[in-house]
Every structure is written in C-alpha cells, then in structure tokens.
Amino acid sequence: MESRPTWRKTRHSGSDGGHCVELARLPGGVGIRDPKNPEGPRLLITRDALRALVSDLKR
C-alpha cells in the first residue's frame, strides 16, 4: 500500500489561498504544487536545490 504525501503550506500563507505553494517530502526530493490545483502538475526538486532556491529568494 502506497502512502499519500502530506502537503504543507507555510504558516505565513494567507487564508485566501492566494499566491502560495505547497511542499511535500517525496522519494527523491521535495514536491511543489499549486494548492488551487492540487491534482495539477507538480514539480520535484532535490532538497539541495530547494535550499538554494530559498536562499536566493531571501536575498
């Protein structure tokens, strides 16, 4: 039986579902999806790539 990933939004996301993404731990990396379209396309990146992305966004 395959378990379903747990998708999470940042606690800084507003309740209106506006401009945010959800992240989930997946085999091989981190999944990213649009919570307004949860069955739509998803992006899978490595944890190192996510770390670098967040670092760049903070700068």
MODELLER restraints for C-alpha pairs under 7 A, 6 or more apart:
rsr = mdl.restraints
at = mdl.atoms
rsr.add(forms.Gaussian(group=physical.xy_distance, feature=features.Distance(at['CA:5:A'], at['CA:24:A']), mean=6.11, stdev=0.5))
rsr.add(forms.Gaussian(group=physical.xy_distance, feature=features.Distance(at['CA:5:A'], at['CA:25:A']), mean=6.78, stdev=0.5))
rsr.add(forms.Gaussian(group=physical.xy_distance, feature=features.Distance(at['CA:5:A'], at['CA:26:A']), mean=6.75, stdev=0.5))
rsr.add(forms.Gaussian(group=physical.xy_distance, feature=features.Distance(at['CA:6:A'], at['CA:24:A']), mean=5.67, stdev=0.5))
rsr.add(forms.Gaussian(group=physical.xy_distance, feature=features.Distance(at['CA:7:A'], at['CA:22:A']), mean=5.75, stdev=0.5))
rsr.add(forms.Gaussian(group=physical.xy_distance, feature=features.Distance(at['CA:7:A'], at['CA:23:A']), mean=5.40, stdev=0.5))
rsr.add(forms.Gaussian(group=physical.xy_distance, feature=features.Distance(at['CA:7:A'], at['CA:24:A']), mean=4.66, stdev=0.5))
rsr.add(forms.Gaussian(group=physical.xy_distance, feature=features.Distance(at['CA:8:A'], at['CA:22:A']), mean=5.10, stdev=0.5))
rsr.add(forms.Gaussian(group=physical.xy_distance, feature=features.Distance(at['CA:8:A'], at['CA:23:A']), mean=5.34, stdev=0.5))
rsr.add(forms.Gaussian(group=physical.xy_distance, feature=features.Distance(at['CA:8:A'], at['CA:24:A']), mean=6.35, stdev=0.5))
rsr.add(forms.Gaussian(group=physical.xy_distance, feature=features.Distance(at['CA:9:A'], at['CA:21:A']), mean=6.41, stdev=0.5))
rsr.add(forms.Gaussian(group=physical.xy_distance, feature=features.Distance(at['CA:9:A'], at['CA:22:A']), mean=4.68, stdev=0.5))
rsr.add(forms.Gaussian(group=physical.xy_distance, feature=features.Distance(at['CA:9:A'], at['CA:23:A']), mean=6.56, stdev=0.5))
rsr.add(forms.Gaussian(group=physical.xy_distance, feature=features.Distance(at['CA:13:A'], at['CA:20:A']), mean=6.37, stdev=0.5))
rsr.add(forms.Gaussian(group=physical.xy_distance, feature=features.Distance(at['CA:17:A'], at['CA:36:A']), mean=6.94, stdev=0.5))
rsr.add(forms.Gaussian(group=physical.xy_distance, feature=features.Distance(at['CA:21:A'], at['CA:32:A']), mean=6.58, stdev=0.5))
rsr.add(forms.Gaussian(group=physical.xy_distance, feature=features.Distance(at['CA:21:A'], at['CA:33:A']), mean=5.72, stdev=0.5))
rsr.add(forms.Gaussian(group=physical.xy_distance, feature=features.Distance(at['CA:21:A'], at['CA:34:A']), mean=5.02, stdev=0.5))
rsr.add(forms.Gaussian(group=physical.xy_distance, feature=features.Distance(at['CA:21:A'], at['CA:35:A']), mean=6.13, stdev=0.5))
rsr.add(forms.Gaussian(group=physical.xy_distance, feature=features.Distance(at['CA:22:A'], at['CA:32:A']), mean=5.68, stdev=0.5))
rsr.add(forms.Gaussian(group=physical.xy_distance, feature=features.Distance(at['CA:22:A'], at['CA:33:A']), mean=5.38, stdev=0.5))
rsr.add(forms.Gaussian(group=physical.xy_distance, feature=features.Distance(at['CA:22:A'], at['CA:34:A']), mean=6.31, stdev=0.5))
rsr.add(forms.Gaussian(group=physical.xy_distance, feature=features.Distance(at['CA:22:A'], at['CA:35:A']), mean=6.15, stdev=0.5))
rsr.add(forms.Gaussian(group=physical.xy_distance, feature=features.Distance(at['CA:23:A'], at['CA:30:A']), mean=6.60, stdev=0.5))
rsr.add(forms.Gaussian(group=physical.xy_distance, feature=features.Distance(at['CA:23:A'], at['CA:31:A']), mean=5.46, stdev=0.5))
rsr.add(forms.Gaussian(group=physical.xy_distance, feature=features.Distance(at['CA:23:A'], at['CA:32:A']), mean=4.76, stdev=0.5))
rsr.add(forms.Gaussian(group=physical.xy_distance, feature=features.Distance(at['CA:23:A'], at['CA:33:A']), mean=6.71, stdev=0.5))
rsr.add(forms.Gaussian(group=physical.xy_distance, feature=features.Distance(at['CA:24:A'], at['CA:30:A']), mean=5.67, stdev=0.5))
rsr.add(forms.Gaussian(group=physical.xy_distance, feature=features.Distance(at['CA:24:A'], at['CA:31:A']), mean=5.04, stdev=0.5))
rsr.add(forms.Gaussian(group=physical.xy_distance, feature=features.Distance(at['CA:24:A'], at['CA:32:A']), mean=6.76, stdev=0.5))
rsr.add(forms.Gaussian(group=physical.xy_distance, feature=features.Distance(at['CA:25:A'], at['CA:31:A']), mean=6.30, stdev=0.5))
rsr.add(forms.Gaussian(group=physical.xy_distance, feature=features.Distance(at['CA:28:A'], at['CA:46:A']), mean=6.70, stdev=0.5))
rsr.add(forms.Gaussian(group=physical.xy_distance, feature=features.Distance(at['CA:29:A'], at['CA:44:A']), mean=6.26, stdev=0.5))
rsr.add(forms.Gaussian(group=physical.xy_distance, feature=features.Distance(at['CA:29:A'], at['CA:45:A']), mean=5.43, stdev=0.5))
rsr.add(forms.Gaussian(group=physical.xy_distance, feature=features.Distance(at['CA:29:A'], at['CA:46:A']), mean=4.29, stdev=0.5))
rsr.add(forms.Gaussian(group=physical.xy_distance, feature=features.Distance(at['CA:29:A'], at['CA:47:A']), mean=5.54, stdev=0.5))
rsr.add(forms.Gaussian(group=physical.xy_distance, feature=features.Distance(at['CA:30:A'], at['CA:44:A']), mean=5.58, stdev=0.5))
rsr.add(forms.Gaussian(group=physical.xy_distance, feature=features.Distance(at['CA:30:A'], at['CA:45:A']), mean=5.43, stdev=0.5))
rsr.add(forms.Gaussian(group=physical.xy_distance, feature=features.Distance(at['CA:30:A'], at['CA:46:A']), mean=5.98, stdev=0.5))
rsr.add(forms.Gaussian(group=physical.xy_distance, feature=features.Distance(at['CA:30:A'], at['CA:47:A']), mean=6.11, stdev=0.5))
rsr.add(forms.Gaussian(group=physical.xy_distance, feature=features.Distance(at['CA:31:A'], at['CA:42:A']), mean=6.53, stdev=0.5))
rsr.add(forms.Gaussian(group=physical.xy_distance, feature=features.Distance(at['CA:31:A'], at['CA:43:A']), mean=5.61, stdev=0.5))
rsr.add(forms.Gaussian(group=physical.xy_distance, feature=features.Distance(at['CA:31:A'], at['CA:44:A']), mean=4.56, stdev=0.5))
rsr.add(forms.Gaussian(group=physical.xy_distance, feature=features.Distance(at['CA:31:A'], at['CA:45:A']), mean=6.62, stdev=0.5))
rsr.add(forms.Gaussian(group=physical.xy_distance, feature=features.Distance(at['CA:32:A'], at['CA:42:A']), mean=5.65, stdev=0.5))
rsr.add(forms.Gaussian(group=physical.xy_distance, feature=features.Distance(at['CA:32:A'], at['CA:43:A']), mean=5.07, stdev=0.5))
rsr.add(forms.Gaussian(group=physical.xy_distance, feature=features.Distance(at['CA:32:A'], at['CA:44:A']), mean=6.38, stdev=0.5))
rsr.add(forms.Gaussian(group=physical.xy_distance, feature=features.Distance(at['CA:33:A'], at['CA:41:A']), mean=6.86, stdev=0.5))
rsr.add(forms.Gaussian(group=physical.xy_distance, feature=features.Distance(at['CA:33:A'], at['CA:42:A']), mean=4.86, stdev=0.5))
rsr.add(forms.Gaussian(group=physical.xy_distance, feature=features.Distance(at['CA:33:A'], at['CA:43:A']), mean=6.55, stdev=0.5))
